[in-house]
Amino acid sequence: MRQTVELAEYQTKCEPSAKPTPADLKMAEKLSAGSARLDVRWLADGQVEVKASSWVGVVQFSEVQIRVIPKLVGGSLRVLRMVEYANGIRLLSHLPPDQRLPADGTDLFHLIVMALVQEAKELIRDGLIRDYRPTEDSLTVLRGRLRMRDQFLRRYGTLHRLECQFDEYDGDIPENQLLAAALSAAATRVTDDALRADTRGLVGVLAGTCEPPTHDPEWYTRRIHYDRRNSRYRAAHELAVMVLQGLALNDLHSISHQGITAFMLDMNAVFERFVTRLVSEALASSPLQVSAQQSFGAVVVDESTGGTYTTIRPDLVVVDTRSGRKVPVDIKYKLYEDKKFGTGDIYQLFTYAYALGATESTRNAGVLYAATAPVSGPALRIKPQAGVAGAHIRGAGLDVAGLVDALDGALSESALSTVREAVHDVTAL
């Protein structure tokens, strides 16, 4: 039985632990590299120190299991509700009434796989889509057109095999391949017996239809574009991408992972998408318009060439259609309810304010951050020492759990009104 260490995002814990194996150390190195999902260190006094960031999920080492719980948003069930709302799809609400859910919603990985299994079952029940795809093969009779160059190079002087190119009409297309890739990756890492049996059963069904070429979720998202024909796949694809992204640190081609696995989900990305849609809907009937991830060049300029040295890209830009004023707003999944803004965030926001504002009164930038209750502030101002006009930063904390719950019922308009007030507060528009 593995020892379990449970902590919230951005929390640090030390617990007694057995010595790590080489495989444990390798996984810990992967977790701390790059995006710094989780910092795990075994200390000389026989303890393991765990430092969490914005990434939540579960990591299985040889002797210890680490769970990072999305406490700031009120648990894993609300994480999926945020994904539902941000993408306009059904996930948890699509589960049958008798579906068994984790008692407290703490097992995010199993919750996502459970929803994916249900979505995949419904897609298979309604019939997987098929399409034409270009295919090359060596055949005994001509099909499609002859590849003259390959025929000459490979089979010069013979006609018993023909190098053909033709369109095959079947289900081996990215829409189905993405489902197969995610389910096959999850099948060897699910610990619940019933869920594992369901997952493996679906893998077997899909194996007769398609063969996924990769486990890279971006490969699929670049190729899949939704229309009326495949729109019913969107919810399943959203879950499949979450599975593949969460398992990205694992060798998904190996079934002998020795029980050492990691599933980590970046709450920064989930929260940003959630708030982006919240703000868009809250401002829909107001004089304010919002755009997401808009790039601005010619802000930081290379003096030697006069060209753009780098661009800035605020998470949101709120525009007052009456005056034309623009206010950049960043979305932060950080503990700013009880702590000061990070120095790097302050520098970034003041840069945005100076880049988009013409005068001191219009040089504003805002930040919306996750909180456990509605919070206003802080409000910061540059105090110039050389007569240069200043700039302002204003923050507001959004009660994520309260908003998620309100959006599910009759209080949705009240929730949007709360968000609208927060936007007015941070932008001063």
N, C-alpha and C positions, 0 to 999 in steps of 0.2 A: 504494500500500500504506500503510495507516494505521500509525502508530506505536502500540505497545501499552504501557500502563502497568498493571502488575499489583500489587495490594497486598491485605493482609488487612483484615478489619474493624477499626476503630479505629486503623488505621495512617495515617501521613502520608508522602507522597512528593513530591519535586520532580524533574521531568525536563525536558530541553530540548524545546521545542515551537514549531510555527509559530504565527503570530498567529491569534487566533480570528476567525471571521466573526460577523456580527450574529446569525445563527441559533445559533451556538455559545454566544454570551453569553446568549441567551434561554433556551436549555436549561439552562445553568448556573444561571441565576436561579431557574428552576423547581425544580431539584434542591436548592437551599439554602433554599428557602422552606418554610414550614409544618413538615412533619415532619423537615426537614433531612436528607434522604437522603444527600447527598454535597456536599461543599464543594469546588468547582473554581474556581481563580483563575489567570489568566494574569498573570505578573509582568513587570515592565519589563525584566528582564535576559534575556528570551526563554525563560523556563521556565514550566511549568505546575505549580501546587501543588495536590495532591489530598489531602483529609482525609476519611477514611472514618468511618462510624459503625456502627450495628448493621445497616445495610442492605447487602445483597450483590446482585451482579448485574453487568450490563454496560451501559456507556453508549458510544454511537458518536457522536463529534464529527466534524467535517469532515476533520481531519487526525490525530486521536488517538482511540484506543479505550481506555477505562478498564474494567478488570475488578476487581471487589472479590470476593475468594474467601472462602468461609466456612471459614477455616482453623481456627477454634476448634472446630468440630464435625467436622473432618476431611474437608472437601470436599463437593461438590454432591450426590453419590450418597447420602451420609448425610442430607442435608437432606430428600430425598424419602423416605428410610426413616423419618425422624422424622414426616413428614406421614402416612405409611402407618400408623404405630403410633398416633399421636394420634387419628386418625379411624376406626381399625379397618377400613381399606380396603386393597386391593391396587393398587399402582402399578407399581413396577419388577418385581415378581414376576409381573405380568400380561404382560410383554413376551415375545415368542416367544424361544426359546433362541438363534436365529441373529440376533437384533436387534443391530445395531451400536451400541455405546455410546461416548461420548467416552472417550478413552484414560485420562484422569485425572479425568473427571467435573467439569471446571472450568466447562464451558459450561452453566450452570444453565438458561438460557432454552431452549436447544435440547433439553436433557434433558426439561424439562417438556412442551414441545410434542411431542416424540417419544412420550412416554407418553400424552398427550392424543389424538394421532392413532390410536394403537393402541386406546385405549378407544372412540373414536368409531367406528372400523371394526367393532369387535365389536358395538356397539349397532346399527349399521346392518345388519350381517349377521343379527342376531337379530330385527330389526324394530323401528323406532321406534314409540313409543307414540302414540296419538291420543286426543283427548278432545273433549268438547263445549265450545264457547266462545261467549259471547254476541256476536252480530254485527248490525250495522245496515247496510242497503243499500237502494238505490232499484231496484225491480224492476218488470217488466211484469205480473207476476201476484203475487197475495198469497201470502206465505210467512210462517208464524208469526203475528204479530199486527201490526196497522196502528198506526203511530205517529201518532195523530190530530193532535197539535199540529204536528208537522213537516209532515204532509200539508197542513194548513190554511195554514201559513205559507209553505211552499215551492211547493205545487202547488194552490193554491186554484182550484176550478172545473174541474180536469182529473183524469182517471182513467187516462191512458195510462202514467203512472209512479206506483208506490205506494211510500211510505216504510215499510219493513218492519223488524221486529226478530225475530230467530230465532236458534236455536242451530245453529252449524256444527260438524260432526264431522270434524276433520282433525288434522294434526300441527303446526299453527301455534300451539304452546303453549310456555310458559316453559321446560320441560324441554329441548325441542329448540332453542329460540331461544338459550339460553345457550351451547350447543355451537357454534351457527353464529356467534354474536358473537365468541367466543374464537378460533375457527379463522380467521375473516376478518381479525381483528386481527393474528394471528400470521403469516398467509400472506404479507404484504408485508414482513415483518421477519426472516424466517428466511433465513439465508445459505447453508445447505447445500442443494444443488440437488435431491437426492433427497427430502429432507424437505419442501422447499418444494413440489415437485410433488405429494406425497401430501396436503399440507395444502390446496392449491388444489383438488385433486380432490374432497376431502370438502366443501369450501365449495360446489362446484357441485352435489353430491348434495343437500346440506341446503337449497340455494336452491329446489329443487323442492318442499320440504316446509314451510318456514317462512321468515319474515322477521323478524330480531331488531329490536325497537323501540328498543333502546338498548344501549350498551356499559357501562352502570353495573352492576357485579356485585351491588350491594345491591338493585337493582330485582328481580333474579331471586331472590336468597336470601330476600327478604321474601315471595315468592309461591310458592316451591317447598317443599312439605312431603312428606317421604318416607313411603311405606307399601309394602306388598308389590308394588304395581303399578309403582312407579318406583324402587324401592330399587337396582336394577342401574345406575342413572345416577349414584350418589353419587360413585364414584371419578372419573368423567369430569367431573362438576360441580366437584369439589374442584380439579382441574387447571385447568379453565376459569376459575374464579374467580381462581386464582393468576396466570394469564396476563393477565386483564383488570386486576387490581390492580397487577401489575408494570409494565404498559404505561400506567398511568393518566396519566402526564405527557405522553404523545404525543397528537397529534390522530388519533384512530383512524378518523375519517371521511375522512382524506386519504391518498391513495396516493403523493403527491408529497412525501415527507418529506425528500428530498435526502440520505438516508443518515444523518440525525441522529435517533437514537432512544435510548430508555432503557428498560431492564427492571430494576427494583429490587424486592427482596423483603425484608420486615422480619423479621429473625431473632428479634427480641424476641417477636413474635407466635407464630412457629413454636415457639420454645423454651418459651414459656409453656404452650402447648397440650400439648406433648410432656411436660413435667414434671408438668402437672396430671394427665394420665392415669397417668403413672408412679407418682405418690404415691397416687392412688386405688387402683391395683391392689396397691401394696406394703402398704397399710394395710387391705386388704379383710378379712383374717381376724384383725385385731387389735382391741383395745378402743378404738382411736383411729378417729374418723370425720373425713372431710374434706369441705368444701364450697368451691366456687369462686366468686369474684366476688360474695361476699355483701356487701350494703350495710348500713351501720350509720348511722342518723340520730341526732339529739339528742346528738351528740358535740361538735360545734362549734355553739354556740347563740348566737343574736342576743339580747343582753340586753334590748334595747328591746321586743322582741315575744315573747321566750320560745320562738320557733320555731327549727327547725334552720337554721343558716346554710349548712352544707355537710355532705355525707355523706362517710364514708370507705369504701373498698372494697378490702380486701386481696386479693391474688391467690388466696390460700388461707386458710381458717380450720380449724385442726386442733382437734378437740374430744375430750377424754378422757371417755368415757361413764361412767367410774367416779366421777369427781369433778366433772364438769361444767365443768372448766377449759377456756378457749378461748385458743388461741395463734395470732395472725396470722402468716402466712408470705408474703413476697413472692418473686417469681421474677425474677431479673435476668440478662439476657444482656450482661454487662459483664466487663471484665478485672479482676475482683477477686481473681484468683489471685495476682497480683503487685503489686496496688495497693491503697491504702486505699479504704474505702467512700466514696462521694461524700457531701458534706455534706447535700445535699438528701435523699438516701436515708436518712441517719442520722436527720434530723428526722422524716421520714415514718414510719420504723419505730418510733421512740420514741413518736410520737403514737398509733400503733396499739397499742403495749404499754400505755400509760396508759388508752386507751379501753376495752380488753377485760379488763384485769387489775384485781383489787380490792385486792391488797396487793403489797408489794415482791417477795415470793417468787413471785407469780403474774403480775407485770407483765413478760411476756416477748414478744419478737417474733423471728422468724427470717427468714433470707434464703438461698435456694438459688440459686447462680450457676453459670454454665458454666465449666468448667476443662478442662485437658488431662490431669489426674490427680486422683484423689480428694484433697480438701483439707478439713481441719477448721479452722474459725475464719474471721475473728477473733471474739473474744468481747468485747463492749463493755458498760460499765455507766455509768449516770449517777451522778456523785459529788455528792450534794446539798450545798449550803452553807448551807441554812436549815432543816435538819431534815426536809425533805420526803423521803418514801420514794422510792427510786430505781427504775430499770427496767433490763432487760437486753436486749441484742441478741446473737444468735449466728448465725454464718454457716457454710455448708458448700459446698464446690465439688464439682460432679458431673462426673465424667469422661464427657462426652457421647459422644465417639467410642467409648469402651469399652462404654458402656451400649447404644448403638445396635447395635453388633456382637454383644453378648451376647444381646440380645433376639431376634436372628434365629435363634439355635440352642438348644442344650441348656443353655446357661448362663443362661437367662432367670430362673430362680428365684434364682440367685446375684445377678443384677443387681437384682432387686426387693428382695432382702435388703440390698444395699448402700444402696439408696434409703431403705429403712425405717430403717436405722441413722442415715442423715443426718438424717431427720426427727426421730427421737428426740433427736439431738444438738442441733439448732437450737431445738427446742421445750422441751427438758428435761422431757418428759412420760414 
